[in-house]
Amino acid sequence: MQPSTKRKFGRVDLDVTAFAFGAAPVGNFLREIDDDTSDAMFKRSWDAGVRFYDTAPMYGHGLSELRTGHSLRWKKRDEFVIASKVGRVLHPAKRETINFAPWVNAAPFRIEFDYSYDGTMRSFEDSLQRLGLERIDILFIHDIDVFTRGAEQPEVFKQAMDGCYKALASLREQKLVKAIGVGVNEWQVCHEALKQRDFDCFLLAGRYTLLEQDAIDEFLPLCEERGAAVLVGGGFNSGILATGAKPGAKYNYSPAPAHIMEKVAKIEAVCSEFNVPLAAAALQFVVAHPAIPSFCAGTRTVEQLNQNLAWFSHKIPAEFWATLKKKALLRENAPVPQ
């Protein structure tokens, strides 16, 4: 599949490219990226036919939205799709008073969680201002998962289902956004949200990958039934499916445990047999599921972006997927690229 392949975004009147540009790194995640590098990555993605861009107020305390808007400002607005998020409100503050971690030299705003109706509306309006664009197509409620909120998660989830959802549903009804959803690190949270409210879409980070397919049991079938689209991020499980089972390989942002290293090594052996890059298999596997129209990848350099684009369109023989299933390295019922 080509990165520029257009696919329908679930039940919504939106077409998105199969490859989405993840704008978290341009918020200076972990280390600084200069303005020229950021702009060059947006330009390269556009030249490759990518027309789907995902950002958030959290990313670089607003810096990602500022850079996304800058790089897309003079493009024809109907030619691309923008997704952003709600759940945090930014307040201007002196740089020396802000704890930016894990962002580096981010924008001078302090972040406050806010899942209320009013906070959601303010977040939406502030994002429009930072982007400098007249509309946002997709809004996700951000980080209402256990991974982010810990013991507070049940109460936070309830607040979001009441406050955030009510605001997003109103914005959708007014046609100010086309799709509303939830963006988290756990498919179980997405599943519960879909059971409780009328969501169009989800952003799921790292929980449907070449390593993990538990979402295929309940969550993804319900998405198909409801016509809810899933944008998958973190398809490399934060590193190991790109680097392979090397010393220091990362899984879920931490050193990969032994059983994960062992499974990845077995997948790599099949990759070697068929001359398939591990990362190419990881990227292409995700978008084979009918509920997943697009994969969201974040990069730090033009070179990394070029590599991802090449992996996304690398030809993979059907025998490769059949062998993974035969060796019980992939769920038997997991859809694979045709």
N, C-alpha and C positions, 0 to 999 in steps of 0.2 A: 504494500500500500504506500502511496505517496503522501508526504506530510500535508500537501495541499488538497487532498481528497476531501470533498464536502460531504458531510453526513448530517442527517436530521437530529436535532437536539430533543429527543424524546417526543412528547406530545405538543411541544411548544413550536410556534411558528418561527423557528430559527434554524439556520444551517451553520454548522461550525466545521472548521478544518480538523482532520483526524489528529493532527499535532497541534498542541496549544503551547504558547510561550508563557512559562511561569515566571512572574516578575518578582518573586521573593528575593533572589540573589541581588538584584539591582537596588534593593533597599540596604545594601551593604551587610549582608548576613555573614557573620563571623570575621569577614575582612572587607576592606574598602575596595570598591570598584569605581573608577573615575567616570565622569560624565561622558567622555568620548567613547569609552568601552561600552558603557550602557547603551548609548545611542547606536553604536555600530552593531550591537546584537539585535536591537529592534529592526534596524535596516536589513540585516542579513535574513532575519526571519521573514520579513515582508517580501524580500526578493525571492525567497524559497516558496512563497505562496501561503505562508501561515497567516491566518486571519482571526485567530482566537487568542485573547490575552487575559491572563488572570492576575489580579493584584489584590491588595488589601490595605486598610489603614495601618494595621500592625507592622507591615513590612517596612522596616526602616523608619518607624514612627511618621509615616506619611511620605517618605522619600520615594518609595516605589511608585506610588500613585503620581507624584510630581514628575518623575522621569517617564512613566508610561504615557502620561498626557502630553508631555513635551515631544516625545518621539512620534506620537500618532496624530499630533494636532492638525497637520495640514493634509492628512489622508482623507479621502471621502468617507464620511461617517457611516454610510450604509454598507461599506465594503468590509467592515470588521466588527467583531463581537467582543465586548468588554465585560468581564466579571469582576466584582469586588465584594466586600464583606461588611457586615455590621456586627455589633456586639462590643465594640470599643469606641470611645470618643476621645479625640485628641485635644489637648489644651496647650497653648503656647507657654513656654517656660525657658528660663536661662539654661543654656547647655550644661553648665557646671552643676546644675541641680538634678540632672536627669540620669538615671541608670539605663543606659542604652542596651546592655547585654540581652541577647547575643548579637545585637547589631553594632556596627562600628561607625562612628561619625555620622549618625543619622540626622534626620530633620529635627529642629528644636521644638518638639512637642512632647508633653507628658501623656502617657496612655492611662485611661481609666476604663475598666470594664463597665458596660452599661447595656443591659438587655431590656430596658423599659421601652414603651411605645415612643415617648418623646426622645429618648436617647438614640433609638433606631432612626427616627426621622432626621435628627441632627447629623448622625453619622452619614446617612445617605447624601444630605445636602452638602456637608463638608467634603465628601469624596468627589462630588461633581465639581466643586470649586478647585480642589487640588488637581484633578484630572484636566480641568479646563475644557470639558466636553459637555454637550447638552444632554447626554443621557448615559445611563449604565444599563446594560441589557440583562444581566444576571446578578442577583444579590444572594449571598450565602450568609447564614448565621454562623459566626466563626467560633470554633474552639469551645463547644459546650460538652466536651468529652472528659472522661476520667483522666486521660493522659495529661490534659492541661489543667483541669480544675480539682483533681483529687477528690477528697472527701466532700467538697462542696458541690460536686457534680449534680446530684439529684435535685437540689434546690435551684441551681443555676439553670438546669434543663427546664424546670417548671417555669421559671421566670421568662426564659426565652420562648417557650411555647405559648405563653400568654402575651407578653409585651412585644417582643420582636416579631412574632408571627402575625399578630394583629396589624402591626405597622406595614409589614411586607405585603400582606394580603390586600391592604388598602392601596399601596403603591401599584400592585399588579392590577387591581380593579380599575384604577385611574389610568392604566396603560403607561405609567411612568417607568416601569420595568416590565420585562417580558417573562422572566422566570425567577422563582424564589426557591431557596433550598437551604441546606445545612452543609457546612464544611468542617470536617473533623478527622480524627485519626483512628476512629473505631467504627466498624460497620454496624455494630450492635446499636450505637446511638442513632445512626441514620435510620436503621430499621424501626426503632421505637418512634422516631419523629414521623416517619411515613405512616405508621399505624395510627398516630394521633392527629395528624394535620394533613392538609391538602398541598403537599410540596410538589414542585415540578422537577427538582433535580438535587443532586448531591455532589460534593467534592470529597472524595475519600482518599486519604493519604496512606499509602503503604499497606493496605489491608486486602488488596486483591492483586496478587503478583505471581510471578513464576514460582515463588516459594510458598505462598499462602492463598488458598482458595475456599476458606470456610464461608465466605460471603455468598458462595454459590448455592448454599443450602436453603436459606430463607430470604435474605435481603434482596439479592439480585432478581430472583423470581418475582417478588412483590413489585420491584421496580418495573419489570416487563409488563406485569399485569396492569399497573397504574399508568404506564407510559412515562415514568420518571427516568430522566437521563442521569448517568453517573460520569462525572469527570474524574479520572483517576490521576492522582499525583503520587510521588514517592514510589514509582514503579521499580526502582532499584533497591527498595527497602533501606534507604538512606546510604547506600554505597556498595554493599557486597555483590549485588547483581551487575554492577558495572566493573568493579575491580577483580571479582573472583575471590576465591577462598585463600587470600593471602594474609600473612601475619599483619595484624592491625586492622583487618577489614571491619567495616562498621555495619551493624544491623540495628535498626531502630535508634540511631544516633549514639549507640554504645558499641564497645567491642563485641564482635559476633561470638555467641556461645558455641561450644564444640559441636552440638548436634546440627546447628545451622551450617557451620563450616563443612561438616561432613556431607550434608545434602547438596550444598552448592558444588562441592568437589565432584560429586557424582553427576550432576547436571553438566558441569564443565567437560567431563569425559565424553558425554554424548555430543556436546558441542564440537569437540575436537574430531570426533568420528565423522561428522557431517560438514566440517569446516564452517561452522556458524558461530559468529561472535556471541558470547553470553549476553551482552547488553542488547544486541539486536533481538534475540529471542525474548528477553524481558520486556522490551518496548512493544513488540508486535503481538505478544500473547494477550496483553491487557485489552487491546481494542478489538479483539476477536469476539468478545462477548456482545450480544445484541443490545444490551442495556448501556453499553459504554461506547459513546460515539467518539471520544477524544481522550488523548493522554497528555497530561500537562508536565512539561519538563523545564526545570530551571537550570541555567548555566551561568558560569562566571566569566567566560571568554568566548570570543567568536569561534575559536578553535574547538572548544567543547560543544558549542551549538552545531557547528558543521559535522562533528562526529555523531551527535545524536540524530541529525537529519539523515546521515548516511546509514546509520544503524536501522532507522525506521523503515527505510526502503530496501534493505538488504534482502535478497531472495533466499527464502528458507524452504527446503523441500518438505513435502507432507510426511515423508518417512521420519524426519526428525521428531515431529510431534508424536507420531505413533510410537516411536522408540521410548520417548519419555514416559508415555502412558504404560507401555509394556513393562518398563522397569519400575513402575509405581512411583515415579518422580513427579507425576502430574495427575491430578484427579481425572478419573476416567470420563466423567461427565462434563469436564471443562471444555468449552468451545475453543477451537484453535483456528488460526488463519487458514483460509482455503487457498 
